[in-house]
């Protein structure tokens, strides 16, 4: 019986790691991505070809390439999906030859997909090739037009997106009927004097099927805003500079820039300066909807980086690199403010067999350890003590670290410059003038 089980396991492994023709497709423990290109046969500008060549997947991937020549786009995409599934691919990456790819595009898309299991489709954003280009991303119902209410850098949920730079999880195809992609251009009802027509491009047809499952989400990656080329003329179509997504947030002169990470339903309110909020959730009204492990801001951009009860939601394996990202956007003389739950507080209560909720905060030790679990992101993946936080910040060059432990919190303020905050600098300057 054991021998039969081993043979069955070997056969299953062979089917998983070998293609239909019996060739091995890569390392058995690596995820496989199928990169699929529907070539039209048109001559391409060299910029597009070099961009595609430079776009590489992350490490530890088996990469396989499929292409079609001059095939109808819906037929090509259905063919790609079937072939990728046969080869055991976890993801399919569609690239259209007229979309400009940055070198990191595929890595960014896969980063999001690997961290959120319910993301079935995630794509970069590019424009319709018209006189005033419109983004090929949609959020309303049929006929609502392109979705404009987003900012450059956001990663947000939508219900339709162009497939020219798109990553699809192959598990999605198990939950929708074939044909997965279909181009519909039916105006025949007008012949019977019925003013109704049905027009679907193959990508929006597929997206409609995905949203109807109510299981998979579609995301638009606003950190990948791509040029869309007219192959005949060489003109690149891009978002208008004055469109809403391209407008930067205005700051008053000498106004302090404050970043609130994981702002949730209780964003930071302070008279110290202009607060920019960041949250992955679409329903909390943050200034930027994105994963705070990948911030759409420049180095040394903020005077204050503030995070209250967010870092504990990051997996332990990613905590260090997440903190590095937060420090990256903080000015050298800036202030880092962190509030996280104190697992020492929880441990003492657990040892005392005291699981009562805290009298003021309504939080018990299990909430501190595992989160209150009221929504998908409300689970804790890590825990902290004052000494752990102090060590992490010292390794990042922070010279002054102030720690307080009220109730179940660890409240930390830290500066890389030993003189501390800007307020204290102003005070010392005023004192110097009086002297």
Secondary structure, 3 states (H helix, E strand, C coil): CHHHHHHHHHHHHHHHHECCCCCECCCCCCEEEEEEEEECCCCCCHHHHHHHHHCCCCCCEEEEEEEEECCCHHHHHHHHHHHHHHCCCCEEEEECCCECCCCCHHHHHHHHHHHCCCEEEEEEEEECCCCCCCECEECCCCCCCCCCCCCCCCEEEECEECCCEEEEEHHHHHHCCCCCCCCEEECHHHHHCCCCCEEECHHHHHHHHHHHCCCCEEEEEEEEEECEECCCCCCEECCCCCCHHHCCCCCCCCCEEEEEECCCCCCCCCCCEEEEEEECCCCCCCCEECCCCCCCCCCCCEEEEEEECCHHHCCHHHHHHHHHHHHHCEEEEEEEEEEEEEHHHHHHHHHCCCCCCCCCCCCCHHHHHHCCCCCCCCCCCCCECHHHHHHHHHCCCCCEEEEECCCCEEEEEEECCCCCCHHHHHHHHHHHHHC
